[in-house]
Structures are given as C-alpha cells and as structure tokens.
Amino acid sequence: MDLALLRRLTTGEGWGLLQSLPPYDEESALALQQRLRGAGFDPDLVAAALNQARLRARAVEKFGEFARGMVFTSDGLEQATRLPVAARHADRFRAADVHTVHDLGCGIGADAMAMAGLDLRVRAVDADEVTAGVAAVNLRHWPESTADHGRVEEFRPPAGQGGRGVGAWLDPARRTPGVADVTGRTRRIFDLASISPSWQTVLSLAQELPATGAKLSPAFPHGALPPGAEAQWTSFDGDVVECTVWFGPLARHRGRSAAVLRPGAPPVQVTEEDADGSTPALTSLSLLGAWLYEPDRAVLRAGLTSALTAVTGGAELDAGVGYVGSSRSVDVPYARRYAVVEAMPFNVKALRGWLRDHGVDRLTIKKRGVSVDADLLRRQLRLPAKGSTEAVVVVTRVRSNQVVLIVRPT
Ligand SMILES: C[S@@+](CC[C@H](N)C(=O)[O-])C[C@H]1O[C@@H](n2cnc3c(N)ncnc32)[C@H](O)[C@@H]1O
C-alpha cells in the first residue's frame, strides 16, 4: 500500500467501505471481493480494504476491540506492542510527570496510542512514510498528538527546558526487512549492534532527555545496562515479549527487574531487591525436597532466580536451569509449583519402567539445561495406548548430571 492508497482508504468512500466490511473470513473473501468490484468500487481500494480487514482480525489478539478502528501494515502489526504492555509503558511516563513524549520510530503507533490515551502529548515519527501515515490515522482521536514521516537521527530535543516534562520513547526495529526465515516471517535480530535506531542513539538521547525509555529484545545482555538505569523483562501470558530499559526518572528500580503479566490477573513485579544476590545450587538430588518451582520466563531472563530461592528457602537444581527445589510449600505469584513424585538419574529404561508401573499414558515433557530431544524421548518411552494417568516429566540437571523428575502440578 502506498501513501496515496492509504489516504483514499482512510477518507470518504474508502473509509466507509472499510468500516462496512463484515468480520474477515478467508473462505468468503474472494466472493466478497468480486461483489464489491461488481458494485463499482475500484479494485485497488477493495484489495486494500480487504487486506485491512484481514489484519484487523489478526490484531484483535493484541488490541482487542480497538483493532476495529485501527489500520495496519503487516510488519507494523507484527512489531507493535500489545495494548496491556503499551499501557504500562505509558504509565511510566505519566507517573514521572512527563507531559510530552517523542515516540521516535513509532511504527503503527500502538505505544503512541496508549500514551495519548493517558493524556500525554505524543510527537511521533517513523522513517517509513506509509507507517507514519498509518500511525497518524491511529492517533486521530487525539488531536494534540501527531505522527509524521521523519528519522530519529534528525530529532533535536527541545532547548531551554532542561528536558523537564519531556520524554523520549524508542522501540527500535529488531528485524531485517525482507529476510525471511523458514517460517516465512522476517528474521529477528538479537544483536544489540544491529537494531535501528542504534543502541548508541538510545544512549545519546538518554543523556539529553533523562526521561527516556527503550524497548529492546528479551536477549538484551545484562552487561549492557548503563548504571542507574532499569532493565525490565516483561512476560505476557508466559511469553517474554520485551526487555525495556528505563532511564532517569522513568527507572523505578536500579538494575534488573521482571514484570509478569497474565490476562485477568494483577501484574507481578520482581526486582533485584527481592533477590539476595546469591543463588544456592542443589548439591545432591537426594536433597531436592518435596516441591519443585518453575519461575516465569521473565524472571529467568532477568537473572532473578535468586528471588525464588530466597522466598522458598530452596536451591536451584543447577546453575542457570531456573528450577528450584525446596522442602517448603509457598505460594509464589511468579512461579509454578509442582509436588515432586519421583526423582532419579536420567535413564530411559528406568523411566519407561516407572511410567509403565504407574499406568501413565499421557505425558508432558519439560526440559531445561539438557540437550534431550523431547520427541525422541517420547517415542523411546513407548507409552501404553490405554492407561489411566497423566504425568509431567522434567528433564534437567543437578551438579551437571542429567536427572528426571516426575512431578504433579499444584
Ligand atoms: C518496532 S517498530 C515500533 C513499534 C511501535 N512501538 C508500536 O508499538 O507500534 C520500529 C519502527 O522504527 C522505525 N525506524 C527504524 N529506524 C528508524 C529511524 N532511524 N528513524 C525513525 N524510525 C525508524 C521502523 O520503520 C519501525 O516502524
């Protein structure tokens, strides 16, 4: 879609057409396309409107009902921050008394919309002209906020205010346009040196405008965090979606933190203050304890397993695996708890025997810190077709030795 077509689609007849379309249905899309062309609509406009309807249907997962009033590009939707996470970004600026946020590389404007929705004035730019145009359409409900075509590198912080009340938000592109991976999706870049705008640009901006935030890949290296800033890893429904670095007044904690978000549940935050710095490791499988804890992935990525060992009085099964064994049963809002039913050194024959003796016919295999192929293991275990019991098997390490635990979720 070029800019001219975007304009036609989002004004007058084009907008009327788009808003009149029924919920997108792949099977009837062709017939609908032909009907609309037959009714005299321009074929390019019909194709663009149907494409938007398709993207809106996909976007419901990130934006709920708001998707119906938004426009998208395919790449822009894929890279956009989901609404509940964007709302948390916006809240950081509001809580720090920021009134104007420069969203530098705004994409389709998901973060910008959340900020404008909290009465912040947004000045957004994007290097891609159509994407900036899409963001402008999405920001139309907030006339105080704007989105324009422009590059981060051309941005000059407003002079004379000492940056007070003014903030910057960057969500650098983390994909290589046009490089498709085996799934056909554009390949992700995890290298801090390859993001656009660059990490150096983020750091320079944070010097000029202290209230700066930057959303980065969950693979953000701990060692790259500048002193005094906060890096927060966020998970949404179990998936780690980002690591955001907050500078100046936007940092609520120094160092690393994790935010665990689940639909319908209050957010949970874990910080370095919850961790005592050292993570005891289990010295022997026999000392595992009756309970196994599995921290949320954001906590793992943030390197805060020691918060879990501290609160459970337990020990990590082996350095870096994240599983914690303890004799205490504690409700931890950022970890799953399992009752340990059996623990043994990893041995396929012994495990097969145990599962058979206990009539197990359905298995969930979890593994961490080992190179075991779960599909192969499942085949090797040759579960009986007719059993009566389901089991969760965890394959991991204790003191570098592979072990298997049979556990029951609680
Ligand atoms: C990850 S997307 C932003 C997504 C956005 N936060 C949202 O939630 O919708 C990154 C955007 O940065 C833009 N971009 C990359 N380099 C840029 C630069 N140097 N100047 C301006 N925009 C840039 C890309 O065109 C892309 O749209």
The ligand as an SDF file (V2000), in Angstrom:
LIG
                    3D

 27 29  0  0  0  0  0  0  0  0999 V2000
    9.3110   -1.9290   16.4130 C   0  0  0  0  0  0  0  0  0  0  0  0
    8.6440   -0.6840   15.4070 S   0  0  0  0  0  0  0  0  0  0  0  0
    7.8030    0.3510   16.5580 C   0  0  0  0  0  0  0  0  0  0  0  0
    6.5370   -0.2430   17.0730 C   0  0  0  0  0  0  0  0  0  0  0  0
    5.7400    0.6830   17.9410 C   0  0  0  0  0  0  0  0  0  0  0  0
    6.3410    0.9350   19.2200 N   0  0  0  0  0  0  0  0  0  0  0  0
    4.3300    0.1460   18.1640 C   0  0  0  0  0  0  0  0  0  0  0  0
    4.0540   -0.3290   19.2630 O   0  0  0  0  0  0  0  0  0  0  0  0
    3.5440    0.1750   17.2150 O   0  0  0  0  0  0  0  0  0  0  0  0
   10.0750    0.1950   14.9730 C   0  0  0  0  0  0  0  0  0  0  0  0
    9.8690    1.2950   13.9520 C   0  0  0  0  0  0  0  0  0  0  0  0
   11.0530    2.0670   13.9070 O   0  0  0  0  0  0  0  0  0  0  0  0
   11.1670    2.5970   12.6180 C   0  0  0  0  0  0  0  0  0  0  0  0
   12.5630    3.0250   12.4620 N   0  0  0  0  0  0  0  0  0  0  0  0
   13.6740    2.2640   12.3450 C   0  0  0  0  0  0  0  0  0  0  0  0
   14.7680    3.0350   12.2650 N   0  0  0  0  0  0  0  0  0  0  0  0
   14.3320    4.3260   12.3340 C   0  0  0  0  0  0  0  0  0  0  0  0
   14.9820    5.5870   12.3130 C   0  0  0  0  0  0  0  0  0  0  0  0
   16.2980    5.6620   12.2150 N   0  0  0  0  0  0  0  0  0  0  0  0
   14.2160    6.6940   12.4110 N   0  0  0  0  0  0  0  0  0  0  0  0
   12.8770    6.6210   12.5190 C   0  0  0  0  0  0  0  0  0  0  0  0
   12.2120    5.4550   12.5410 N   0  0  0  0  0  0  0  0  0  0  0  0
   12.9300    4.3220   12.4510 C   0  0  0  0  0  0  0  0  0  0  0  0
   10.7430    1.4720   11.7110 C   0  0  0  0  0  0  0  0  0  0  0  0
   10.2980    1.9790   10.4600 O   0  0  0  0  0  0  0  0  0  0  0  0
    9.6350    0.8040   12.5340 C   0  0  0  0  0  0  0  0  0  0  0  0
    8.3650    1.2410   12.1020 O   0  0  0  0  0  0  0  0  0  0  0  0
  1  2  1  0
  2  3  1  0
  2 10  1  0
  3  4  1  0
  4  5  1  0
  5  6  1  0
  5  7  1  0
  7  8  2  0
  7  9  1  0
 10 11  1  0
 11 12  1  0
 11 26  1  0
 12 13  1  0
 13 14  1  0
 13 24  1  0
 14 15  1  0
 14 23  1  0
 15 16  2  0
 16 17  1  0
 17 18  1  0
 17 23  2  0
 18 19  1  0
 18 20  2  0
 20 21  1  0
 21 22  2  0
 22 23  1  0
 24 25  1  0
 24 26  1  0
 26 27  1  0
M  CHG  2   2   1   9  -1
M  END
$$$$
